[in-house]
Amino acid sequence: MTNNSKYDIIAVEFSYKVKDEVSENELGVYDDFMNEHEGYIEEDDTPKGVTLRGSRNMLVSKGETLTDLRFTVGYEDLCWYDYPTDEQFELMEPEELEIGVVGEDNKLYIAYYDFESEKWKLDTETLDVDIWSKSEIAKRIEKPVGKHHVITDDEEDCFEIQCYGVTKEDYNAYTKRMEELGFVDDDPSSTYYTATSDDGYELDLWYTEDEYRLKIRIEKE
């Protein structure tokens, strides 16, 4: 999937549904899946409610192509880590595309495309992009690296931010800077860093390599 728009996109989610014209006999390809999740899926539920969902929480800049979007089989709003067979996938059709669009006003707009009506709609609520908090707890760390970042929690005793377009080199450099600021992890991994400062702040860094995404969370103990 290529971003041919003039906007950067943050996060993509695709959903598929069973085609309307699929016969009851053809729906038998979902029998094993339905039976394996007995208790969540009721005995009289129809396989027409089977869905496919695939998502990547990453930055797709203007002109870039998103690959490796893996779909799992679910039922209505329930999701599991079941991958579809070729026979199952052939009975599905795209239902909805959800993306986050970075506007020229530094706002993140959540947009939905309905494949049946071929129409777009926008959420009325937006999120600020590439701003920094004025809170005291946010001042305890430095502004994140990466191309875009979105604050997801900004309280007196907790601050959390998602950073997009972050390379592994960016992440390693950021952990070294955190050490200089008093957050020393005695046993860091290649994708996770956690440390508590002498003045009682706990810092957690999660790096997702295949999405070039860094999540930062700092809390006051």
Backbone hydrogen bonds, N-H to C=O, Kabsch-Sander energy under -0.5 kcal/mol:
donor,donor_aa,acceptor,acceptor_aa,energy
3,N,64,E,-2.9
4,N,2,T,-1.2
8,D,102,V,-0.5
9,I,60,V,-2.1
10,I,100,G,-3.1
11,A,9,I,-0.5
11,A,58,M,-2.9
12,V,56,R,-2.1
13,E,98,E,-2.4
14,F,54,G,-3.2
15,S,96,E,-2.3
16,Y,52,L,-2.7
17,K,93,E,-2.5
18,V,48,K,-0.6
18,V,50,V,-0.7
19,K,91,L,-2.7
22,V,19,K,-1.4
27,L,23,S,-1.5
28,G,25,N,-1.3
29,V,26,E,-1.6
30,Y,27,L,-2.0
31,D,28,G,-1.6
34,M,30,Y,-2.6
35,N,31,D,-2.5
36,E,32,D,-2.2
37,H,33,F,-0.9
37,H,34,M,-0.5
38,E,35,N,-1.4
39,G,41,I,-1.1
40,Y,37,H,-1.7
41,I,37,H,-2.3
42,E,40,Y,-0.6
45,D,42,E,-1.6
49,G,46,T,-2.0
50,V,47,P,-2.0
51,T,74,G,-2.3
52,L,16,Y,-1.6
53,R,72,T,-2.0
54,G,14,F,-2.3
55,S,70,R,-0.5
56,R,12,V,-2.3
58,M,56,R,-1.4
59,L,211,E,-0.6
60,V,9,I,-3.2
63,G,3,N,-2.7
64,E,61,S,-2.4
66,L,1,M,-3.8
70,R,68,D,-1.1
72,T,53,R,-2.3
73,V,82,D,-3.8
74,G,51,T,-2.7
75,Y,78,L,-1.7
76,E,49,G,-2.8
78,L,75,Y,-3.0
80,W,73,V,-0.9
82,D,73,V,-0.6
82,D,80,W,-0.7
83,Y,81,Y,-0.5
89,F,85,T,-2.6
90,E,86,D,-2.0
91,L,88,Q,-1.2
92,M,89,F,-1.8
93,E,17,K,-2.5
95,E,15,S,-3.3
96,E,15,S,-1.4
97,L,113,Y,-2.0
98,E,13,E,-2.9
99,I,111,A,-2.4
100,G,10,I,-0.7
100,G,11,A,-1.4
101,V,99,I,-0.6
101,V,109,Y,-3.4
102,V,8,D,-2.6
102,V,100,G,-0.5
103,G,101,V,-0.9
103,G,107,K,-3.0
106,N,103,G,-1.6
108,L,127,L,-3.5
109,Y,101,V,-2.9
109,Y,107,K,-0.7
110,I,125,E,-0.5
111,A,99,I,-3.0
111,A,109,Y,-0.7
112,Y,121,K,-2.8
113,Y,97,L,-2.8
114,D,112,Y,-0.5
114,D,119,K,-2.7
115,F,95,E,-2.0
115,F,113,Y,-0.6
118,E,114,D,-1.7
119,K,114,D,-1.0
121,K,112,Y,-2.0
123,D,110,I,-2.5
127,L,108,L,-1.4
129,V,106,N,-2.4
130,D,149,H,-3.0
139,K,135,S,-1.1
140,R,137,I,-0.9
141,I,138,A,-1.2
147,K,164,Y,-1.9
148,H,164,Y,-1.5
150,V,162,Q,-2.6
151,I,128,D,-0.5
152,T,160,E,-1.9
153,D,160,E,-1.6
155,E,158,C,-3.4
159,F,218,I,-2.4
160,E,153,D,-2.9
161,I,216,I,-2.4
162,Q,150,V,-2.7
163,C,214,L,-3.1
164,Y,148,H,-3.3
165,G,212,Y,-1.2
166,V,212,Y,-2.6
167,T,165,G,-0.5
171,Y,167,T,-2.3
172,N,168,K,-2.5
173,A,169,E,-2.3
174,Y,170,D,-2.1
175,T,171,Y,-2.2
176,K,172,N,-1.7
177,R,173,A,-1.7
178,M,174,Y,-2.1
179,E,175,T,-1.8
180,E,176,K,-1.6
181,L,177,R,-1.2
182,G,179,E,-1.6
183,F,178,M,-2.7
184,V,182,G,-0.8
185,D,183,F,-0.6
186,D,184,V,-0.7
189,S,192,Y,-2.3
193,Y,205,L,-2.3
195,A,203,L,-2.1
197,S,201,Y,-2.8
200,G,197,S,-1.7
202,E,219,E,-3.0
203,L,195,A,-3.4
203,L,201,Y,-0.5
204,D,217,R,-2.7
205,L,193,Y,-3.0
206,W,215,K,-2.4
207,Y,191,T,-3.3
208,T,206,W,-0.5
208,T,213,R,-2.9
209,E,207,Y,-0.7
211,E,208,T,-1.0
212,Y,208,T,-0.8
212,Y,209,E,-0.7
213,R,208,T,-1.7
214,L,163,C,-2.6
215,K,206,W,-2.9
216,I,161,I,-2.7
216,I,214,L,-0.5
217,R,204,D,-2.4
218,I,159,F,-2.6
219,E,202,E,-2.4
220,K,157,D,-2.2
221,E,200,G,-2.9
221,E,219,E,-0.6
